[in-house]
């Protein structure tokens, strides 16, 4: 199951100490290998058509010589950038984790969402809950907002009591603050 895009976090790439120890050429090879592994099945493993790639095949895929390829792979492996499975196949721990999470999330989506959430939160997962009834009952709405006034920097802000108050505000001392709105039941 390949997707046309992959998650890439530049901050993670730039802050990975193992990768930062490697030369620019080795990092360039690694991004090429990540692209190949993204399209592979299983995702995250450096394989083609289910079999491990030879050094000659891999060198041809990334556009280098086998000699340079081996030197750069040794540099990446010495730094601990990638892992190998029991057959010696190179794989990316991060890509494998992301692929496993994607499969798990897709399966949870079919079941109605995250199984760790309380029942009744997702109306599709719990058909006994009537969405209209839940929206009308005040006790069913979020009560996370305190109703008392709080002071920040000498200004008094009245916090919203429920979700309907979030859009209403008034000016207090030149600063926008939530206004006291009568609670509608």
C-alpha positions in Angstrom: 0.0 0.0 0.0 2.0 3.0 -1.2 0.9 6.6 -1.0 2.0 9.3 -3.4 3.5 11.4 -0.5 5.4 10.7 2.7 5.6 12.5 6.0 8.8 14.4 6.2 9.7 16.6 9.1 12.6 18.9 8.3 13.2 19.7 12.0 13.5 16.0 12.8 15.9 15.5 9.8 18.1 18.4 10.8 18.1 17.6 14.5 18.9 13.9 14.3 22.4 13.6 15.9 23.2 10.3 14.1 22.4 11.8 10.7 24.2 15.0 11.5 27.5 13.1 12.1 27.4 11.9 8.5 28.8 13.7 5.5 26.6 15.6 3.1 27.0 12.8 0.5 25.9 10.2 3.0 22.8 12.3 4.0 22.0 12.7 0.3 22.2 8.9 -0.2 19.9 8.5 2.9 17.2 10.7 1.5 17.3 8.7 -1.8 17.1 5.5 0.1 14.1 6.8 2.1 12.3 7.6 -1.1 12.9 4.0 -2.4 11.9 2.5 1.0 8.7 4.6 0.9 7.6 3.0 -2.3 8.7 -0.5 -1.3 6.5 -3.3 0.0 6.8 -3.7 2.9 7.2 0.0 3.4 10.4 1.1 5.1 12.5 -1.8 3.8 15.1 -1.4 1.1 13.6 -4.1 -1.3 12.3 -4.2 -4.8 9.6 -6.7 -5.8 9.9 -8.3 -2.4 13.6 -9.1 -2.6 16.7 -7.4 -1.3 18.6 -5.2 -3.7 22.2 -6.0 -4.7 24.9 -3.3 -4.4 25.0 -3.1 -8.2 21.2 -2.6 -8.4 21.1 -0.1 -5.6 24.0 1.9 -7.1 22.2 2.1 -10.4 19.0 3.2 -8.6 20.7 6.1 -6.8 23.1 7.0 -9.6 26.5 6.2 -8.1 29.2 3.6 -8.3 29.2 0.5 -6.1 32.4 1.6 -4.5 31.0 5.0 -3.4 27.7 3.4 -2.4 29.5 1.0 -0.1 31.6 3.7 1.5 28.5 5.9 2.1 26.4 3.0 3.5 29.2 2.1 5.9 29.3 5.7 7.1 25.5 5.7 7.6 25.6 2.3 9.4 28.5 3.3 11.6 26.5 6.3 12.7 23.4 4.1 13.4 21.2 5.9 10.9 19.5 2.7 9.7 18.9 -0.9 10.9 19.1 -4.2 9.3 16.7 -7.1 9.7 17.7 -10.8 10.2 18.4 -11.2 6.5 20.6 -8.1 6.4 18.0 -5.9 4.6 18.4 -2.2 5.4 15.3 -0.6 6.8 14.3 2.8 8.3 13.0 2.5 11.9 11.0 5.7 11.5 9.4 4.8 8.1 8.4 1.3 9.5 6.9 2.9 12.6 5.0 5.5 10.5 3.7 2.7 8.2 2.5 0.6 11.2 0.7 3.6 12.7 -1.0 4.4 9.3 -2.3 0.8 9.2 -3.5 1.0 12.8 -5.1 4.3 12.3 -6.9 3.2 9.1 -8.2 0.1 10.9 -9.4 2.2 13.9 -11.1 4.6 11.4 -13.1 1.7 10.0 -14.2 0.8 13.6 -15.3 4.4 14.3 -12.2 6.0 15.6 -9.7 5.7 18.4 -10.6 2.7 20.6 -9.1 4.4 23.6 -11.7 7.2 23.6 -14.9 6.9 25.8 -17.9 5.4 24.2 -20.5 7.9 23.2 -18.0 10.5 22.0 -18.4 9.3 18.4 -22.1 9.0 17.4 -21.2 6.6 14.5 -19.4 4.2 16.8 -22.3 4.3 19.3 -25.7 4.5 17.4 -27.7 4.6 20.7 -26.6 8.2 21.2 -28.9 10.7 19.5 -26.8 13.6 18.3 -29.6 16.1 18.5 -30.5 15.2 22.1 -26.8 15.5 23.1 -26.5 19.0 21.6 -29.6 20.2 23.4 -28.7 19.1 26.9 -26.6 21.6 28.8 -24.9 18.9 30.9 -23.7 17.2 27.8 -21.8 20.3 26.5 -18.2 20.9 27.4 -18.0 22.4 30.9 -14.2 23.0 30.7 -14.5 26.8 30.9 -14.7 28.4 34.4 -17.5 30.8 34.9 -15.7 33.1 37.4 -13.7 36.1 36.3 -9.9 35.8 36.3 -7.4 38.6 36.4 -4.3 38.7 34.1 -2.0 41.7 34.2 -4.5 43.9 36.0 -7.3 43.3 33.4 -10.4 41.3 34.2 -11.3 38.7 31.6 -14.6 36.8 31.8 -14.0 33.4 30.4 -16.5 31.7 28.1 -19.0 29.4 29.9 -19.6 27.2 26.9 -18.9 26.8 23.2 -21.6 29.4 22.2 -19.8 32.2 24.2 -16.5 31.8 22.3 -17.6 34.0 19.5 -18.9 36.9 21.7 -16.5 39.3 23.2 -16.3 42.9 24.4 -13.5 45.4 25.0 -12.0 45.7 28.5 -9.4 48.4 29.0 -8.4 48.4 25.3 -8.0 44.6 25.2 -10.5 42.1 23.8 -12.1 39.9 26.4 -15.0 37.5 26.6 -18.1 39.1 27.7 -20.6 37.8 30.3 -23.4 36.3 28.3 -26.5 34.9 30.0 -26.4 31.1 30.0 -29.1 29.8 27.7 -30.5 26.5 28.7 
